[in-house]
Amino acid sequence: MEHDVLKHPTVAESPATLCALLGQVTAANPEACAVVDSDRALSYRALHTQVDFYAKALLALGVKRGDRVAMLAPPSIDFWIVLLAATSVGAVWLGLNPRYRQRDFGHVLIDSEPVAVVCLSPFEDRDYCSELRPMLPKEVPIVCHGEATAESISADDFEASGREVSNEVLAAARAAVRAEDAAIIVYTSGTTGKPKGAVLSHGAIVSCAVANAGWMGREALARAVCAGPVNHVGMINNACMNVFAAGGTIIFHPRVDLLAMAELSSRWPPTYMVSSPTIFAMMLAINPDVPSYLESVRLIVFGGAATPKSMLAQIARCGARLSSVYGLTESCGIVTRTDETRDLDVLADTIGTPLPGVTIRIAAADGSTCALGEAGEIQIKAPFVMSGYFRNPAATAAAFTADGFLRTGDVGLLRVDGNLSIVGRLKEMFKSGGYNIYPAEIEQAICEHPSVALAAVIATPDPKFQEVGIAFVEPRMGASVTAEELREFLRARVANYKIPKRFVIAAELPKLPNLKIDKAALRSAAP
């Protein structure tokens, strides 16, 4: 194997569509518990039946292959049924986050042009049916799971409309769906502009889930609590789809509330957890020792930002297998992972090696392949990557190289031990006094301080150095830290020119709905 391009043997043949995957896992163990939502639980057989009912109702409404069906809901059985039903008949499902405001809703709805919107309303004191109605053409129906308004259709009435659709009509609609057809549109967070809709095909989603289930193992994927936003690839693919592909149980909770999720876990002990530095920090703020609800967990995958070794050392006490993973919306989720190891240096400093079916290269600015240890853009080729950005051919063309590799915008390098490391983001890199600086490296160094929970570094103009870094720091619960302490701490860890010129200590840093630090908000607030 050449050191400059990482490859892995191709993944075994997997079902062509999400509906085919549902059929496969149902046939394998029809009475196994598929989904849990509060006091409601469905076996795979019952889930399949509910998906069939809803799919027929969508056909009765006139939904056709390629039409978009939008859904606004928290993580729930209803969310999962609608996603599987819509995609089973060739419609393209997309999620709307309940935390969205009018501007967010407006852009996504205008861009995607759904033929129907499904809402769980009211939710958290907001009447979403009334909020969304003025944003949609009159002919676009709103199906309300909850309290229907005069301008919406109740879920019961909607499902009843599908009774006239025969099994033969349903089967014919499903038979027309192909692996390359769009299944889901996931809109990016839009931190550097208007969100773009990444189109993920049936084949991409299913093959990614099967590849991940392969290395994670069915035992680890037996049960997982899924509480993230339904419009995020981490929730849809990294959490739900991986458990689904393994025939495990998805335990839904409407929001990220660790105390409530701990109580839920006492009834349904989770074996798999998708996490991030933010989630780890929230957990340790509640209990600096190993939280009791991690006792059943066999595998914790984490990523999204640098995770300090000190934090991992505390989490590792639970005894679960830990794996640092890497992926993005456009790659359909996880595409690399660290092999089984207890080495905190490897877990904190690398993202491991590619999954089956994935090829990764590190590319220099001129397009050439970087040498071992040389930093460049991480580029991916795999059956998992997106088909493109919805109705945005210019952005799609810019996202891929001439030979078909996805440009991630992340800067990384290949280490001597064969693992990949993240250096930073191309768009976040800034020049200070002629030096290239990647915030991710500095953020990780800051987070190694025992009093720090989270950190974010952004650039700001400077008359002398062109740009300098500002570090925003969130201390751990009950701890305190000063700017001078952090400067002194960093002097032994990073080059002097990389040390931020200013530090802002805040009780809590702003977060996006996916719980990543909101750097756009920090830039607006920068002193």
N, C-alpha and C positions, 0 to 999 in steps of 0.2 A: 504493500500500500504506500503510495507516495505521501510524503509528509505535508504537501501543500494543498491537497484536496482530501477531505474526509468522506469516505463512502461507507455504506452499509448494505448488506445483501437485501434484495427486494422483499417486501412484505408478502406473505402468503395471500392467495386470492381471497377477497372478502366480498360480502354481499354488495350488489350494485347500487342499492338505494336504501334510504332510511327505512322504508316500509319493508323491504326484504330483510333488513336486520331485525326489525320488530318481529317478523314472522319466524326468523331463525331462533331468536332467544325465547320466544313463546313456545315454539315446538320443543325446544330442549328441556324446558321446565315450566309448564303452563301454570302450575299452582304456586310457584315461587312469588314472594312479595316483590312487586316491581316499584311501587311508589307509595309514599306515606306523606300525608299532609294533615297536621293536627291529629284528629281522631279518625280520619279517613284513610283507608289503605286499599290498594287494588293489587290483585295478582296480575301476572303477565297476561293470562287469559282475559281477565276482566278489563285490563287496560286496552288490549287489542279490540275488544268489543266496543268500548267507549270511543276509541279512535275511529272505528268503522262508522258508528252513528254520526259523529261530527263530520267526517269526510263526506257522507251522503248529504248532510245539510249544506255543506259548502257547494257541492255539485248542484243541489236544488236551487241555490242562490245564483247559479250561473258562473261560478268560479272556474276558470280554465287554466290549462297548463301555461305557466309563465306569468300569470296574474300575481300581484303582490297582496298578501294578507298581513296586516299589521296587528300587533297585540300589545296592549298596555296592561301589565299585571306584575305582581310580585312573584317570586318563585312559588310554584304551587302545582298541584295535579292538573288544574285547568290549563296552565301554561303548557305543560308537557303534552297533554292531549291535543290541544290546538296545533302546536308545532308539528306533531307527528301526523295529524289528520291533514293539515294543509299541504305538507310536503308529499304526502302519500298520493295525492291526486295531481301532482305537478305544479301546485302553487308555490310561490316563494314567500317564506315566512320572514318577518322582521320584528324585532322587539322595540318597544318604547319604554323608557325608564320612568317609573312613577315620580322620580325626582325632577324630571324635565320641567321646564317652564315654557311659556308660550313661544318664545323665540326658538327653543330647541325643537319642540313639536313641529312648529311651522316648517323649518328647514327639511326635516326628515320626511314629513308627509308630502310636501311639495315635490321633493326629489324622487321619492319612491312611487308616488301615485297609486296607493293601494285601492283595490276594488272593494275591500271591506276592512273594518277595524273592529277588533274584539277587545272589550274593556272589562276589567274587574273594577267595579265602581259601586258605591264610594269606597275609597281606601285612604286611610289616614286623614280623614276629614276633608278630602277633596272629591268633588263630583266630576269625574273625568269625562263622563258622557256629555255633560253640559259644556265642559271646557273644550272638548275636541270638535263638537258639532259645527261651530262657526268656521273652523279651519278646513272643513271637508266639503266637497261638492254635494249638493242635495241628494244625488243619486247613490252616493256611497253610504251603505248602511253601517250603523254601529250596533254590534251585538253585545248586550250587557250581561255579564256574569255578576249578579248582585241585584241592585234595585234599578230596574229599567225605568227610563223617563219616557215622556210622550214622544220623543224623537229618537228612541232606540228600540231595539228588539230584545225581548227577554231571551235568555239562553234556552229556557224550556221551549218557548215557541219556535225558536230557531231550529233546535234539534228535531222538533216534531215535524218540521217541514221536509226533513229528509226521509221520512217514512215511505214516501212514494218513489224513492229512487231504488231501483232493484240492485241486487248483488251483482248482476251481470254488468250493469252500467258502471258500478264502482270498480269492478275488476278490469273493465276495459280502460278506464281512466288511469288506473295504476299501471297497467301493462304498457302504456305509452311513455311512462317516465323512464329516462335514461340516466346512467351514472354521471354523464357530463352535464346534465341539466342543473340549473341553479336551484338550490334548496333553501338557503338562508342568506339574507343580507345583514351584515354586521357593520354598523356605522362606527367609524373611528371616533376617538374622544374629541377631536377637533381642537387640540391645544395649539396648533400652528395654522389654523384656518378653519374654514367650514368643514364639518365632518364629511368624509367620503364613505360610500357604501361598498364594503368589500363583499364580493359575490363568492360564496362558498358552495361548491357543487355537492351533490349526493356522494359521488365517488371520493371527493376530498375528505368530507366529514367522516364517512364510514371507514375509509382506509386509515385515517389518522387515529380514530378510536380503536380500531383493531390492532394497530401497531403499538399503541400505548397499553392496551389491555394485555398484550403479549409480554411486555417486560415488567409491567406492574404485578401481574398475577391475579387470578380470580379470588384467591383468599384475601388479598389486600383490598380488592374492589367489591367486597361483599356488601358494604354499606357506607354511605357518605351523606353528611348533612350538606345540603346545597342551599345557600342563602344569599348569593351574590345577585347583582342586577341581571335580568334576563336578556338584556341587549348587549351583553359582554361575552366575548369568546371564552374567557376563563370559566364562566358559569356554564355556558351551553356545552362547550366541547371538553375542556380540561376536567370539569367535574361530572356533569350529567352524562355525556356521551361515553366517557370511558367506563363508568359504572354500568351503563346500559349495554355496552358491547360485551361486558363480562357476565351479563345476566344478574347483576346485583340489585340492591335496593337503594333508590334515591329518596332521601328524607328531606322534604322541602320545609323551609322556614321563611317567612315573608321578609325578613330583614337581618342584617348582621347585628345580632344582639348576643354577645357571648354568654351572658348569664342565662338567658332563655334557651340558647342552644345547648348549654351544659345540662339544663334540666331535661331537654328533649333527648340528649344523648344518654341519659340514665335509662330511658325506655327503649331506645334504639341505639345501642353502642356502636359508634362509627369505627370503621376499620381503615378508612382512607380520608385524607384531608388535603385540600389544595390551599396553600397559604402564601403569605408574603411578609416582608419585614413589618408592615403596618399591623397585620393581624397578630404576628408574634408579639409586637410591642403592646398591643391591647390585651393579649392574654397574660403577659407577664406583669402588666399594671394591676390586673385583678389579683393575680397570685404569682409571686416571684418563684415559688416552687412549682413542681410539675402539676398542672391542672388535672383534677381527677378524671375529667372526661377524655383525657388523652390516653388513659390506661388501656383502652381497647384498640387504639389506633396502631395499625401495622405499617402504614406507609404515609409519610408526609412529603409532598412535593412542594417546592417553594421557588419563587423567582419574582420577576417584575422590577427588582432593584437589588442593589448590593445588600447582602445580609451579613452583619458582623459576626465574627467567630464567637465573641462573648455571648451573644444572643443565642446562637446555635448550641453552644455548650449547655445553656439552661434548658433549651427545648429537648436536647438529646437525652436528658435524664429520663424521659418517658419510655425509652427503649425502642421506639418505633424506628423503622428504616427511614433514613432521610435521603432525599435526592434533590439536588439543585437542577432545575429545568429551565429551558429557554424556548420561547415561542412568541408569536405576535398574532394579531388579528388576521393579517394577510397570509400567515402560514397555517391557519386553521387551528392554532394552538400549539401544544408542546411538540417540538421537533428534536430536542436534545435532552439528555439526562446523564447525571453522574452514575457510574456503576456503584454497586453496593459497597459502601465504605463508611468507616467511622472517623476518617481523617478530616478534621474540621477545616484544615487549610484547603483541601480539595473542594469541600462543600461550599466554603465561603468565597473562594477565589476563582472557581471555574463553573462552567455550565455543562461539562462532560463531553459526550460524543454523540453523533447523530443516531436517530432512531432508524429501524429498518425502512428501507426505501428512500432515505434522505441522503443527498450529497451536499456538502457544505465546502465553500472555498473562502479564503481571505483575499480580497482584491485591493490592489493599490489604486490610487486615483487615476492612473493611466490605463487601468483595466488589466494589468498584468497580475499574476498571482504572487502574493507576498511570500517571502522566505520564512522559515521557521522562526518564531519569536517576533516577527515584524508585524506591526499593527496595520490593519486595513479594514475595509467594509466586509461584514459577514454577508455572504450571498448564498441563497438556498435554491436547490432544485429538488422537487419531490412531487409525488401525486397529491400531496396535501395542500399545496399552495392555492391561493384564490384564483378564480377565473379572470378576475379584473375588477375594476371599480365600476359600479353601476352607472351607465350612461355617461361615462367620463373617459373617453378613449385617450385623451392626452395624458391624464394621470396614470392610466393603465400602461401606456407605452413607456412612461418615465420610470415605472416601478420595476420593469424587467430589463435585463441586459439583452443584447442581440442574440445570444445563445440560450436564452430562456431561464436565466437565474433570477430569482426575486431579490431585489435590492432591499435590504432590511433597514438601512440607515444606521445600523449599529456598528460600532468599531470594535474589533476583537483581534485576537491572535491565537495561534496554535502553539501550545507549549511542548516541551521536549517529552513530557509524559503522555502526549496524545490527547490531552484535554484542551478544550477551547476556553478562553477567558474573554470576558467583556471588558473593554477599555472605556467605552463611553458611546455617546450619540453624535453622529456627524453634525446634526443640526444644533446640538448644544455646545459643541466645541467652540472655544473662543481663543483669541490670541492676546497674550499679555506680554508686552515688551519683546515681541517676536517669538515667544514660545507658544506652542499648541497646548492647550489645557482642556482636559476632559473632566467635567464635573463628577462623573461617577466614581473616579478614583479617589477624589477628595472626600466625597460623601461617605464612601466606605471607611476611609481612615478616621473621619470624625466619629462615625458610629462605633468605632472600637473603644471610644472613651466609655468607661463604666457608667457614667451618669447620663449618657445620651441614648434616647430611644430612636429618633429619626433625624435625618438631615437632608437638606437640599441646597445645592449651590447653583447660582445663576450669575450671569455676567452683566456688568453695567459699564457704561462709557467712562473713560478716565483720561484726563488731558495729558498725563505723562506716559502711561502704559497702554493707551488705546482702549483696553478693557481690563477690568479687574473682577475678581469673584466676590460675591456676597454670600455668606453661609447663613441659612435659616436653620435653627436647631430647636428640636423639641426634646426637653429633658425627660428622663424616665420618671414615672410616678413617684413622688416623694423625694426626688433628687434635685439638685441644683448645680449649675455650672456657669462659669463666667467666660467671657471672650478671651481674656488673657490666659486662662487655664487651657482653653482649646488651642490657642496659638502655640503655647509651650508644648502641648501634647503632640501637635502636628510637626513640630520642628524635627523630631526624631523619625518621622514616618514618611514625609513627602518633601520634595525639593522646595527650597525657600520661596521660589517664584510661584509655586502652586498654592501657597497658604492664602486663604481669602483675606482681603484687606479689611473687610467688615464682617461682624457676626451679629445676628439678630436672634436673641433667645426668646422663644414664644411657648406659652403653655401648651398650645396645640397648633400644628400646621394645617393649612386648608387641604382638604382631600377632595378628589374627584369621586363620582359615584362608585367607581371600581376600587376605591380606597388607595389609589396612588396619590402621591403628593401633587397638588395642583400648582404647577410651576408658573402657569399663566397668571394666577392670582398673586403669586409671590412677586412676579415681575411688576405687576401693577402697584404693589405695595412697597416696592424696594425704595429705601431711603436715598 
